[in-house]
Amino acid sequence: MKQDNQIPRMLSEPFSPDARPPMTKRIDSDLVIVGGGLAGTCAAITAARAGIKVVLAQDRPVLGGNASSEVRLWALGATSHMNNNNRWAREGGVIDEILVENMYRNKEGNALIFDTILLEKVVDEDNITLLLNTAAVRVKKTDGETIESVSAFCSQNSTQYELYAPLFCDASGDGIVAFQAGAAFRMGAESRDEFDEKFAPSEEYGYLLGHSIYFYSKDIGEPVKFVPPSYALDDITQIPRFRSFNTAIDGCRLWWIEYGGRLDTVHETETIKWQLWKVVYGVWNYIKNSGEFPDAETLTLEWVGHIPGKRESRRFEGDYMMIQQDVIEQRQHYDAISFGGWSIDLHPADGVFSELPGCDQWHAKGVYQVPYRTQYSKNIRNLFIAGRIMSASHVAFGSTRVMLTLASAAQSVGMAAAHCIQGDLLPRDIAQPEQVNLLQRDLQRVGGYIPQFKLDDEENLVRQASVTASSKLCLESLPEDGPLLALERPYAQMLPLQRGRVPRMTITVDAVEATELNVELRMSSKVDNHSPDVVLKSLRIDLPAGDNQLVELDFDQLIDDGRYVFVCVMANPALRLHLSQMRISGLLALQYRRTQRPPQDIGVESFEFWTPPRRPEGHNLAMTFRPPINGFDAQNICNGVARPTSQANAWVADPQDPAPQLDIKWLAPQSISKVTLMFDTDFDHAMETTLRGHPEAVMPFAVKHYRISDGAGEILAEVTDNHQTVNTIEFERSVETDALKLEVLNSQGDSPAAVFAVHCYE
C-alpha cells in the first residue's frame, strides 16, 4: 500500500467544559440492515444485487452470527442433517451459493474459513456498506409508525454512525431496532387456546430456549495438565447427564450445554454466559481430572466460545403469525416466499441442569411454506423483521428458528426492499397479490425455491423456443456394479414415475438360506412429499438359497399422476442386495431409520423416517425396468421447477452420449443480454458449515465444463471449472440470434449430464 510521506501535525486540543461528542458520520442508503447473521447477510446481498444501496451494521467483528467462528454452530435448515424425509430440501438462492462455495473451499468445516466466505460475498458487492463492530443504540422516528434513522456506534474506530434510509430491516436477533421503534413483540409461550396449537402448553408461560457455548479439544500427543479456573463448576453431578460426557464426543455436538431459559435472554445474557463458562470449564475439569478418562491425558482445551449462541428472545408480530398447524399440516399461503423443514424443536427451560431430555423434536411429513407477511412489522410501516425475530408463535418458532430457514426467508426481505424502492412502496404493499407475484418470480429467478410454486416467467425467452437435446435418459437399468448390502434394515429406491402403469422391475439378491423376500411399493400421501406412508402393493417371494438371483417385481399397479414411488425391500438378515455405482439426478436410495411416535393429542403424526445414507454410501439398487422410466426430457429446463419435487424436473442426457447438448431455437432472432443456468449441486446434501466434514468438495452431479454458442456457432461463453448451482452470464452487448446451444463438456463426477433450468432474457 502506498504511504503518504507527509508528516502529520501533532494534535492538541484545550480543555472543554462540555462533553465531547464522538466523531459522527451520516450515511444515507435505500435500506439499513441491523444484524449480520446469515439472515441479515443474505438479505443484504440479495438487495444489493437487485440494485439498491444497503448499509449492513453488525455488532460483531465477523458475519454469520451463530454460524461464525465466534459461536461455531453448524448452519442447518430443512435437510435436518438428512435425518428426516425432506428430500432435496436444501435452501436455494444466495444461501445455497454460500453453502456450495463453503463446500468447495472448506469441506473440512473450518469455521474461520466460513467467516472469510461470508465476508468476501459481502465486500464484493459495491452496493453494500459494511460496518463491523457497530452496534445499533438508538432509533429515531418521524412519527409513531415510521423510522427515520438508526444511530450505531463502532467501538473500534470510536465513530457514531447516523444511518438514514426509507427502509429498515431488523435482523439483530434480539430485535434492538424493532423494540426501540415500538413494534409489538412477544417472549415466551402462547397458551394452547390462543392458536389451537396442541403442542402448546395449557397455560402461557415466560420460559424460553436457552443459550449454548461450545468448546473444542485437541490431542497434542503429550501429557497436558489442566488447572480449572476458580469459577468452574466443581460438582459435576449437578448436571443430570454428566455420565454422557466422554473424550470421543466433539465439543460442538454438546449443544445441550444450554442455560438461561428461566432468565431474561436479552438483558441477562452476560449472566447466562458466565454460567455456561462455569459449566464448560467444569465439564473439562471432570474429563481431565476425574481419573475416569485416561485417554484425556494428552488432550488440551483448544477453544471455548466467548459469546453464547442464542436461541430465543423476542419474536415480533407481522401481518401473519406462523403457528404449529402451518408447520405440521404444511398449510398453503398465497404469499409464500421460502420454506422450512426443521422439526418443532423445543428445549427444557433448565437446559443442562434439567432432568428432561435436551429437546423434543417432532417433524412434519414434508417441508412447509413461509409466508412473506411474517417478514415485516405490522406496526412500523417501513420495518422488515428478519431472522429469529420473524413473526411466529413459540411452537412454530421451534422449527423456523434454525439459521438456513431464516436466511432463506430473509432473501425475500432483500428482494422486497428493492421492489419497494423501485416502486415507491412500503413492505406491507408487497403483500398484495400482484406485488407478491413479482416478488416470488424474482426470488425464483435467482435460485430460490418455493414449495408448490412454479416460476411463471413470461420474460424468459426459452418459453417461446423449441427445446431439443442430443439425447435423453430412458432409464432401462442401473448396472450391477456396486457393493453388496446386507438387509439388516429395510432399503428403498426412489423412482420418478409418470402417470400410468408401474414398470416391471428386476433386482438381484443373494440368499444365504431359503427364505422369503418382502417388497413393498409405496408412495407419499402428498404428491410433493417424500414420506413413504402409503403402501400400494406388497409382494412376498419365496427364494431358495443361492447367489445372484434375479427377482422380478411386477406390482401390476397404476398411478394416477406423476410422482415418486418407493420400492422398499424389507429387512431380512438372510439376504444381500446388489447395488449400483451409477448416480443420476433425481434418483435416491433410502434406508429405514426410525419411526416417529409422538404422544397422543399434540397435533403431530406418527410416521416412518426413510433417509439416504451419506456418500460414499447410499448406492442405488441394481435394477432393470420394463418399460424404461422416462421423464428426463429437454423441456424440463423451462417447466418452472429447478430441483426434484414430484418429478426429477431436469434434462438428463443418455449416459452413453459422447457430446451432450441442448438446442434452443426461435422462429425469429432474439435479442439476448443475459443467460441463467441452473445445475444439480445435490439439494439433498445438507452441507453443514462446520463440525461435520464432507467427503467431497464438489457435488458429483454438477456440470463442471460447459460452452454456450449462438446460431452461427460463435462461442458466447465457456466455463471450465463450475461448481455452483446458479450460473448467470451477462453479455457486454446484446446478442442477436435465433438459436443457442449449450454443450456439456464435463461433469464433476460420473453422473450423466443434467440441467435443471435455462433462462434467457433481453
C-alpha positions in Angstrom: 0.0 0.0 0.0 1.4 3.4 -0.9 2.2 5.5 2.1 1.7 9.3 2.4 5.2 10.8 3.2 3.8 14.0 4.6 4.4 14.1 8.4 1.1 14.8 10.2 1.0 17.5 12.8 0.6 16.8 16.4 -3.0 17.0 17.6 -3.6 19.2 20.6 -6.9 20.3 22.0 -7.6 22.5 25.0 -9.8 21.6 27.9 -13.5 21.6 27.1 -16.0 22.2 29.9 -18.6 20.5 27.7 -18.7 16.7 27.0 -17.1 15.9 23.6 -19.3 14.0 21.2 -17.8 11.1 19.3 -16.9 11.5 15.7 -20.2 11.2 13.8 -20.8 10.2 10.2 -24.1 10.3 8.4 -24.7 7.5 5.8 -27.8 7.6 3.5 -28.9 4.5 1.7 -32.0 2.7 0.5 -32.0 0.0 3.1 -30.4 -0.2 6.6 -30.0 -3.8 7.9 -29.0 -4.2 11.5 -27.6 -7.6 12.2 -25.1 -9.6 10.2 -26.1 -13.1 10.9 -26.9 -15.4 8.0 -30.4 -13.7 7.7 -29.1 -10.2 7.6 -26.2 -11.1 5.3 -28.4 -12.9 2.8 -30.9 -10.0 2.8 -28.1 -7.5 2.2 -26.6 -9.5 -0.7 -30.0 -10.0 -2.3 -30.9 -6.4 -2.0 -27.6 -5.2 -3.4 -27.7 -7.5 -6.4 -31.3 -6.2 -7.0 -29.8 -2.8 -7.4 -30.3 -0.8 -4.2 -27.9 0.7 -1.7 -27.6 -1.2 1.6 -25.9 -0.5 4.9 -25.2 -3.6 6.9 -24.4 -2.9 10.5 -23.1 -5.8 12.5 -22.1 -5.5 16.2 -19.5 -8.3 16.0 -16.1 -8.5 14.2 -17.3 -11.1 11.7 -20.5 -12.0 9.9 -22.6 -15.1 10.4 -23.9 -14.9 13.9 -24.3 -18.4 15.4 -22.6 -19.8 12.3 -19.5 -17.7 12.7 -16.2 -18.7 14.3 -17.3 -16.8 17.4 -20.0 -19.4 18.2 -19.3 -22.3 15.7 -22.8 -23.8 15.4 -23.3 -25.6 12.1 -25.9 -24.0 9.9 -28.8 -26.2 9.1 -32.4 -26.0 7.9 -34.9 -28.2 6.2 -32.5 -31.0 5.4 -32.1 -31.6 9.2 -28.7 -33.4 8.8 -30.5 -35.6 6.1 -32.3 -37.3 9.1 -35.9 -36.6 8.0 -38.0 -37.2 5.0 -37.4 -33.8 3.4 -35.7 -34.8 0.2 -33.8 -32.3 -2.0 -34.7 -29.7 0.7 -31.5 -27.6 0.9 -32.3 -23.9 0.8 -31.8 -22.1 -2.5 -30.7 -18.7 -3.7 -27.8 -16.7 -2.0 -27.6 -19.1 1.0 -27.2 -22.0 -1.4 -24.4 -20.1 -3.2 -22.7 -19.6 0.2 -23.1 -23.2 1.2 -21.8 -24.6 -2.1 -18.8 -22.2 -2.0 -18.1 -23.3 1.5 -18.1 -27.0 0.4 -15.7 -26.1 -2.4 -13.2 -24.3 -0.2 -13.9 -25.8 3.2 -15.3 -29.3 3.1 -13.5 -29.9 6.4 -15.8 -27.5 8.1 -13.3 -24.9 9.4 -15.4 -22.1 11.0 -12.7 -19.5 10.3 -12.8 -20.2 6.6 -16.6 -19.9 6.6 -16.1 -16.4 8.1 -13.9 -15.4 5.1 -16.5 -16.7 2.6 -19.3 -14.6 4.2 -17.1 -11.5 4.3 -16.0 -12.0 0.7 -19.6 -12.3 -0.5 -20.5 -9.0 1.2 -17.4 -6.9 0.4 -17.6 -7.9 -3.3 -21.0 -6.2 -3.6 -20.4 -2.5 -4.5 -23.9 -1.6 -3.2 -23.2 -2.7 0.4 -21.6 -0.6 3.0 -20.4 -2.9 5.7 -20.0 -1.7 9.3 -18.5 -4.3 11.6 -18.2 -3.9 15.3 -21.0 -1.4 15.0 -24.0 -1.7 17.4 -27.3 0.0 17.0 -28.0 2.1 20.0 -30.9 4.4 19.2 -33.9 4.7 16.9 -35.3 8.0 15.7 -38.9 8.1 14.3 -40.6 10.7 12.1 -44.0 9.6 13.5 -45.4 6.8 15.6 -45.2 4.2 12.8 -42.2 5.3 10.8 -38.4 5.0 11.5 -36.3 7.9 10.3 -32.8 6.8 11.3 -30.8 4.5 13.5 -27.8 5.6 15.5 -25.0 3.0 15.7 -21.6 3.1 17.5 -18.4 1.4 16.4 -16.2 0.6 19.4 -13.1 0.0 17.2 -13.0 3.4 15.5 -14.9 5.4 18.1 -17.3 6.6 15.5 -21.0 7.1 15.7 -23.0 6.5 12.5 -26.3 8.1 11.8 -28.0 5.7 9.3 -30.8 7.2 7.3 -33.0 5.3 4.8 -36.6 4.9 3.7 -36.5 1.2 4.7 -35.0 -0.7 7.7 -34.6 -4.3 8.5 -34.0 -5.7 12.0 -32.1 -8.9 11.7 -30.3 -8.4 15.1 -31.6 -11.5 16.8 -32.9 -9.7 19.9 -34.8 -7.1 17.8 -33.0 -3.9 19.1 -34.4 -1.7 16.3 -37.9 -3.2 16.3 -38.0 -2.9 20.1 -36.9 0.7 20.3 -39.3 1.5 17.4 -42.2 0.3 19.5 -43.2 -2.7 17.4 -45.4 -5.3 19.0 -43.5 -8.4 20.3 -43.8 -11.5 22.4 -41.4 -13.5 24.7 -42.4 -16.9 26.0 -45.0 -19.5 25.0 -48.6 -18.8 24.0 -51.3 -21.0 25.6 -52.9 -23.8 23.6 -56.1 -21.9 23.3 -54.7 -18.8 21.6 -54.0 -20.6 18.3 -55.4 -24.1 18.9 -51.8 -25.4 18.9 -51.9 -28.8 20.5 -48.2 -28.8 21.3 -48.5 -25.5 23.2 -48.8 -25.5 27.0 -52.3 -25.4 28.6 -51.4 -22.0 30.1 -49.0 -19.4 28.7 -45.6 -19.1 30.3 -42.4 -16.9 30.0 -39.8 -19.7 29.8 -37.5 -19.7 26.7 -35.0 -21.8 24.9 -31.6 -21.1 26.4 -28.1 -20.1 25.1 -25.2 -22.5 24.4 -21.5 -22.2 24.4 -19.3 -24.7 22.6 -15.7 -25.9 23.0 -13.0 -27.7 21.0 -10.4 -30.1 22.3 -7.1 -31.2 20.6 -4.8 -34.1 21.1 -1.2 -32.8 21.2 0.5 -36.1 21.7 2.0 -35.5 25.1 0.5 -35.0 28.6 -1.3 -31.8 29.3 -2.4 -30.7 32.8 -5.5 -28.6 33.4 -6.0 -26.4 36.4 -9.6 -25.2 36.4 -10.4 -21.5 37.0 -11.9 -20.7 40.3 -15.4 -20.2 38.7 -15.5 -23.6 37.1 -18.4 -25.9 38.2 -16.9 -28.1 41.0 -19.8 -30.5 41.4 -20.4 -32.3 38.0 -23.3 -34.2 39.4 -25.4 -31.0 39.2 -25.6 -31.9 35.5 -28.0 -34.9 35.5 -26.5 -36.3 32.2 -22.9 -35.9 33.4 -22.2 -39.6 32.7 -22.7 -39.0 29.0 -19.5 -36.8 28.8 -16.5 -38.5 27.3 -13.4 -37.9 25.2 -14.9 -39.2 22.0 -17.7 -36.7 21.5 -16.8 -33.4 19.8 -17.5 -30.3 22.0 -19.8 -28.7 19.4 -22.0 -31.8 19.5 -22.7 -30.8 23.1 -25.4 -28.4 22.0 -27.3 -29.3 25.2 -24.8 -27.4 27.3 -27.6 -24.9 27.4 -28.7 -22.4 30.1 -30.9 -19.3 30.6 -34.4 -20.4 29.7 -35.8 -19.1 33.0 -33.9 -15.8 32.7 -34.3 -12.7 30.5 -32.4 -13.9 27.5 -32.0 -10.3 26.3 -30.8 -8.4 29.3 -29.3 -11.3 31.3 -27.1 -12.7 28.5 -23.9 -11.8 30.4 -25.2 -13.7 33.4 -26.1 -16.7 31.2 -22.6 -16.6 29.6 -20.8 -16.8 32.9 -22.9 -19.7 34.0 -22.1 -21.5 30.7 -18.4 -20.8 31.1 -18.7 -22.3 34.6 -20.3 -25.4 33.1 -17.8 -25.8 30.2 -14.7 -25.5 32.4 -16.3 -27.8 35.0 -17.0 -30.4 32.3 -13.4 -30.1 31.1 -12.1 -30.4 34.6 -14.2 -33.6 35.0 -12.9 -35.1 31.8 -9.2 -34.2 32.5 -9.0 -34.7 36.3 -11.7 -37.2 37.5 -9.5 -40.2 36.6 -12.3 -41.7 34.6 -10.9 -40.8 31.2 -7.2 -42.0 30.9 -7.2 -41.2 27.2 -7.7 -37.5 28.1 -4.2 -37.2 29.3 -2.9 -35.7 26.0 -5.9 -33.6 25.3 -5.8 -29.8 25.6 -8.7 -27.4 25.6 -8.2 -25.6 22.3 -11.1 -23.2 22.1 -14.1 -22.1 24.2 -16.7 -19.7 22.8 -16.5 -16.2 24.1 -20.1 -15.4 23.4 -23.1 -17.7 23.7 -25.2 -18.9 20.8 -28.7 -17.5 21.4 -31.8 -19.4 20.5 -34.8 -17.4 21.6 -35.7 -14.0 22.9 -38.2 -11.6 21.4 -40.5 -12.5 18.5 -42.2 -9.6 16.7 -45.6 -9.6 15.2 -46.2 -9.3 11.5 -49.4 -9.3 9.5 -49.3 -13.1 9.8 -48.0 -15.2 12.6 -46.9 -18.7 11.8 -48.3 -21.4 14.1 -47.9 -25.2 14.7 -50.5 -26.1 12.0 -48.6 -24.2 9.3 -45.6 -26.5 10.0 -47.3 -29.8 10.6 -50.2 -29.5 8.1 -48.0 -27.8 5.5 -50.6 -25.1 5.0 -50.6 -23.2 1.7 -50.0 -19.4 1.6 -50.6 -17.2 -1.4 -47.6 -15.1 -0.4 -45.1 -18.0 0.3 -41.5 -16.9 -0.3 -39.4 -19.7 1.1 -39.7 -22.9 3.1 -38.7 -24.6 6.3 -38.5 -28.2 7.4 -36.6 -28.5 10.7 -38.5 -30.3 13.4 -40.5 -28.4 16.0 -37.6 -28.4 18.4 -38.3 -27.1 21.9 -35.9 -27.5 24.9 -36.5 -27.6 28.6 -36.1 -24.2 30.3 -33.4 -25.6 32.7 -31.2 -26.7 29.9 -28.1 -28.6 31.0 -29.5 -28.8 34.6 -32.8 -30.4 33.6 -33.7 -34.0 34.3 -35.6 -34.0 31.0 -34.2 -34.8 27.6 -32.3 -32.0 25.9 -35.1 -31.4 23.4 -38.4 -32.6 22.0 -38.2 -32.8 18.2 -41.3 -33.5 16.2 -41.2 -33.5 12.4 -43.8 -32.9 9.7 -44.0 -35.2 6.7 -42.5 -32.7 4.4 -41.4 -29.1 4.0 -43.7 -26.1 4.8 -44.1 -22.7 3.2 -43.0 -19.4 4.9 -45.3 -16.5 4.1 -43.9 -13.1 3.3 -46.3 -11.5 5.8 -44.1 -12.9 8.6 -41.1 -10.7 7.4 -42.3 -7.2 8.3 -43.8 -5.5 11.3 -47.5 -5.0 11.5 -47.0 -1.7 13.4 -43.9 0.0 11.9 -44.6 0.8 8.3 -41.0 0.8 7.0 -39.6 -2.0 9.1 -38.8 -5.6 7.9 -38.2 -8.2 10.6 -35.8 -11.0 9.6 -34.0 -13.8 11.3 -35.3 -15.4 14.5 -37.5 -12.4 15.4 -39.8 -13.2 12.5 -43.5 -13.4 13.2 -44.2 -16.9 14.6 -45.7 -18.4 17.7 -43.4 -20.1 20.3 -44.3 -23.5 19.0 -43.8 -22.6 15.3 -40.6 -20.8 16.3 -39.3 -24.2 17.4 -38.9 -25.0 13.7 -38.5 -21.7 12.0 -35.6 -20.6 14.3 -32.8 -22.5 12.5 -30.3 -20.5 10.5 -30.9 -21.7 6.9 -34.7 -21.4 7.2 -34.2 -17.8 8.4 -31.6 -17.0 5.8 -33.8 -18.3 3.0 -36.8 -16.3 4.2 -34.6 -13.1 4.7 -33.7 -13.2 1.0 -37.3 -12.2 0.4 -36.7 -9.1 2.5 -33.8 -8.0 0.3 -35.8 -8.5 -2.8 -38.9 -6.9 -1.4 -36.9 -3.9 -0.3 -35.6 -3.5 -3.9 -39.2 -3.7 -5.2 -40.3 -1.1 -2.6 -37.5 1.4 -3.7 -38.2 0.9 -7.3 -41.9 1.2 -7.0 -42.1 3.7 -4.1 -43.9 1.1 -1.9 -43.8 0.0 1.7 -43.2 -3.5 3.0 -46.9 -4.2 3.5 -47.7 -3.1 -0.1 -45.6 -6.0 -1.4 -48.0 -8.5 0.3 -50.7 -7.5 -2.2 -51.2 -10.4 -4.7 -50.0 -8.6 -7.8 -46.8 -7.4 -6.0 -46.1 -10.7 -4.2 -46.3 -12.5 -7.5 -43.5 -10.4 -8.8 -41.5 -11.0 -5.6 -42.0 -14.7 -6.0 -40.9 -14.5 -9.6 -37.7 -12.6 -8.8 -36.8 -14.9 -6.0 -37.1 -18.0 -8.2 -35.2 -16.3 -11.0 -32.1 -16.3 -8.7 -32.5 -19.8 -7.5 -34.9 -19.5 -4.6 -37.3 -22.4 -4.1 -41.0 -22.1 -3.0 -42.9 -25.3 -2.5 -45.9 -25.8 -4.7 -44.9 -22.8 -6.8 -43.5 -22.8 -10.3 -41.6 -20.0 -11.9 -44.1 -18.3 -14.2 -41.8 -16.0 -16.1 -43.2 -14.6 -19.3 -39.9 -12.7 -19.9 -37.9 -15.9 -20.2 -37.4 -16.3 -23.9 -36.8 -20.0 -23.6 -40.5 -20.4 -23.0 -41.1 -19.3 -26.6 -38.5 -21.5 -28.1 -38.2 -25.1 -29.4 -36.0 -27.0 -27.0 -34.4 -30.3 -28.1 -31.4 -32.3 -26.9 -28.8 -34.6 -28.4 -30.2 -37.4 -26.1 -32.2 -38.0 -23.1 -32.1 -40.6 -20.4 -34.5 -43.5 -20.8 -33.7 -45.4 -17.7 -33.6 -49.1 -18.6 -31.3 -50.2 -15.9 -29.0 -49.3 -13.0 -26.0 -51.6 -13.6 -25.0 -54.2 -11.1 -21.5 -52.8 -10.4 -21.8 -51.7 -6.8 -21.3 -53.3 -3.3 -23.5 -55.8 -1.6 -25.8 -54.7 1.1 -26.8 -56.9 4.0 -30.5 -56.3 4.6 -30.2 -55.6 8.3 -32.6 -52.7 7.8 -35.2 -52.1 5.0 -33.7 -50.4 1.9 -35.6 -48.5 -0.7 -35.2 -47.0 -4.2 -37.0 -43.7 -5.0 -38.1 -43.6 -8.7 -39.8 -40.7 -10.5 -42.6 -42.3 -12.5 -45.1 -40.9 -15.0 -48.8 -41.4 -14.8 -49.8 -45.0 -15.8 -48.6 -48.5 -15.0 -45.7 -49.1 -12.8 -42.9 -50.8 -14.8 -41.9 -54.3 -14.2 -38.6 -54.4 -12.4 -35.9 -56.9 -11.5 -33.4 -56.8 -8.6 -30.6 -59.1 -7.8 -30.2 -60.7 -4.3 -28.1 -63.3 -2.6 -29.7 -65.6 -0.1 -27.6 -67.5 2.5 -30.6 -69.8 3.1 -34.0 -70.5 1.8 -36.1 -67.5 2.8 -38.9 -65.0 1.9 -38.3 -61.7 0.2 -40.8 -59.0 1.1 -41.0 -55.9 -1.2 -43.5 -53.0 -0.8 -44.4 -50.4 -3.4 -45.1 -47.2 -1.6 -45.8 -43.5 -2.3 -46.4 -40.4 -0.2 -49.8 -39.2 0.8 -49.0 -35.8 -0.6 -47.6 -35.7 -4.1 -44.6 -33.4 -3.4 -43.8 -35.1 0.0 -41.2 -37.8 0.2 -42.5 -39.8 3.2 -43.4 -43.3 2.0 -46.5 -43.5 4.2 -48.9 -45.2 1.7 -48.4 -48.8 0.8 -49.8 -49.5 -2.7 -48.8 -53.2 -3.1 -46.9 -55.8 -1.2 -45.1 -58.8 -2.8 -43.9 -61.9 -1.0 -41.5 -64.1 -2.9 -40.0 -67.4 -1.8 -36.3 -67.7 -2.6 -34.0 -70.7 -2.4 -30.5 -70.4 -1.0 -28.1 -69.1 -3.6 -26.3 -66.0 -5.0 -27.0 -63.7 -8.0 -30.8 -64.5 -8.1 -32.7 -62.2 -10.5 -36.1 -61.4 -8.9 -38.9 -59.9 -11.0 -41.1 -57.4 -9.3 -44.4 -57.0 -11.0 -46.6 -54.8 -8.9 -49.4 -54.6 -11.5 -50.2 -51.1 -10.2 -51.5 -47.9 -11.8 -50.6 -44.4 -10.5 -52.9 -41.5 -11.2 -50.3 -38.8 -11.6 -46.6 -38.3 -12.0 -44.9 -38.8 -8.6 -42.1 -40.6 -6.8 -42.7 -44.2 -5.8 -40.6 -46.1 -3.3 -39.6 -49.7 -3.9 -39.0 -50.9 -0.4 -37.1 -54.1 0.2 -37.9 -55.1 3.8 -35.3 -56.3 6.3 -34.1 -59.9 6.2 -30.6 -60.7 7.6 -30.5 -63.8 5.3 -30.5 -61.6 2.2 -28.0 -59.3 0.5 -29.0 -56.7 -2.1 -26.8 -56.0 -5.2 -26.3 -52.2 -5.6 -25.2 -49.9 -8.4 -22.4 -47.4 -8.7 -24.4 -45.2 -11.1 -25.8 -42.0 -9.6 -28.4 -40.0 -11.6 -30.0 -36.6 -10.9 -33.4 -37.2 -9.3 -32.7 -40.7 -8.0 -32.1 -41.7 -4.4 -31.7 -44.8 -2.3 -33.0 -44.7 1.3 -32.7 -46.8 4.4 -35.3 -47.1 7.1 -34.1 -45.1 10.1 -36.8 -45.0 12.8 -40.4 -44.3 13.4 -41.6 -41.0 15.0 -44.1 -41.8 17.8 -45.3 -38.6 19.4 -47.5 -38.5 22.5 -51.2 -38.5 21.8 -53.0 -35.2 21.2 -50.0 -32.9 20.5 -51.1 -32.4 16.8 -48.2 -34.4 15.3 -48.4 -37.5 13.2 -46.6 -40.9 13.7 -44.7 -42.0 10.6 -41.5 -43.7 9.4 -38.3 -42.0 8.5 -36.5 -43.3 5.4 -33.3 -41.4 4.8 -30.4 -41.6 2.4 -27.0 -42.9 3.7 -24.4 -40.2 3.0 -22.0 -40.6 0.2 -19.8 -42.5 -0.4 -22.5 -44.9 0.8 -26.2 -44.6 -0.3 -25.9 -46.5 -3.6 -28.9 -47.0 -5.8 -30.3 -50.5 -6.2 -29.1 -52.5 -9.2 -32.4 -52.8 -11.2 -33.9 -53.1 -14.6 -37.1 -51.5 -15.8 -39.6 -52.6 -18.5 -40.6 -50.3 -20.0 -37.9 -47.8 -19.3 -38.5 -44.9 -16.9 -38.9 -41.6 -18.8 -39.4 -38.0 -17.6 -35.9 -36.6 -18.1 -36.8 -34.6 -21.2 -35.2 -31.4 -22.5 -38.4 -29.5 -22.0 -37.9 -29.8 -18.2 -35.5 -26.8 -18.4 -38.4 -24.4 -18.7 -41.0 -26.1 -16.5 -40.5 -23.6 -13.7 -39.1 -26.0 -11.1 -35.3 -26.2 -10.6 -35.0 -29.2 -8.3 -36.6 -32.6 -7.9 -40.1 -32.5 -6.3 -42.8 -34.9 -7.6 -40.6 -35.4 -10.6 -36.9 -35.1 -11.4 -37.5 -31.8 -13.2 -34.2 -32.0 -15.1 -33.0 -32.7 -18.5 -30.7 -35.7 -18.1 -28.6 -36.9 -21.0 -28.2 -40.6 -22.0 -25.1 -41.8 -20.2 -23.7 -43.1 -23.5 -24.0 -39.7 -25.2 -20.4 -38.6 -26.0 -21.4 -34.9 -26.5 -24.5 -34.0 -24.6 -26.0 -30.7 -25.7 -29.2 -28.7 -25.5 -30.5 -26.8 -28.6 -32.8 -23.8 -28.1 -34.3 -22.4 -31.3 -36.6 -19.5 -32.1 -38.7 -18.8 -35.2 -37.1 -15.3 -35.4 -33.9 -13.8 -34.0 -34.0 -12.7 -30.4 -32.0 -10.1 -28.5 -30.4 -11.7 -25.5 -28.4 -9.9 -22.9 -28.4 -12.5 -20.0 -28.5 -16.3 -19.7 -29.1 -18.1 -16.4 -28.3 -21.8 -16.0 -29.2 -23.9 -13.0 -27.3 -27.1 -12.3 -27.6 -30.0 -9.9 -25.5 -29.5 -6.8 -27.4 -32.2 -4.9 -30.0 -30.3 -3.0 -30.3 -33.4 -0.8 -26.9 -32.9 0.7 -27.1 -31.0 4.0 -23.7 -29.1 3.6 -23.3 -28.5 7.3 -20.9 -25.5 7.6 -18.8 -26.6 10.5 -18.0 -29.6 12.7 -19.0 -32.3 10.3 -16.6 -32.9 7.4 -17.7 -33.9 4.0 -16.2 -36.4 1.5 -16.4 -34.1 -1.5 -15.5 -30.5 -2.2 -17.8 -30.5 -5.3 -21.1 -32.3 -5.9 -20.7 -35.2 -8.3 -23.9 -34.3 -10.3 -22.8 -30.7 -11.1 -21.8 -29.7 -14.6 -18.1 -28.7 -14.5 -17.3 -27.5 -18.1 -19.8 -26.1 -20.5 -20.0 -23.9 -23.5 -22.7 -21.7 -25.0 -22.8 -20.9 -28.7 -25.2 -18.9 -30.9 -27.0 -20.0 -34.0 -23.9 -19.2 -36.2 -21.7 -21.4 -34.0 -19.9 -18.5 -32.4 -18.9 -19.2 -28.8 -20.6 -16.7 -26.4 -19.3 -18.1 -23.1 -17.3 -21.0 -21.8 -16.9 -22.0 -18.2 -14.3 -24.7 -17.4 -14.5 -25.2 -13.7 -18.0 -24.6 -12.4 -19.1 -26.0 -9.0 -22.1 -23.6 -8.3 -25.8 -24.2 -8.7 -26.7 -20.9 -10.5 -24.6 -19.5 -13.3 -25.5 -16.1 -14.7 -23.8 -14.9 -17.9 -24.3 -11.3 -18.8 -23.1 -10.2 -22.3 -21.4 -6.8 -22.7 -23.7 -6.2 -25.7 -26.9 -8.0 -26.5 -26.6 -11.0 -28.8 -28.9 -11.2 -31.8 -29.5 -14.9 -32.6 -32.2 -17.3 -33.5 -30.6 -20.2 -31.5 -28.5 -21.1 -28.5 -26.6 -24.3 -28.0 -25.5 -25.5 -24.5 -22.7 -28.1 -24.7 -22.0 -30.1 -21.5 -18.3 -31.0 -21.9 -17.6 -32.4 -18.4 -19.3 -33.1 -15.1 -17.8 -33.1 -11.6 -18.5 -36.8 -11.2 -19.6 -39.8 -13.3 -23.3 -38.9 -13.4 -24.8 -38.2 -16.8 -25.1 -34.6 -17.8 -28.1 -32.8 -16.1 -29.5 -29.3 -16.3 -32.5 -28.0 -14.2 -33.2 -24.7 -16.0 -32.1 -22.3 -18.7 -33.4 -18.7 -18.7 -32.7 -16.2 -21.4 -33.6 -12.5 -21.1 -33.5 -9.5 -23.3 
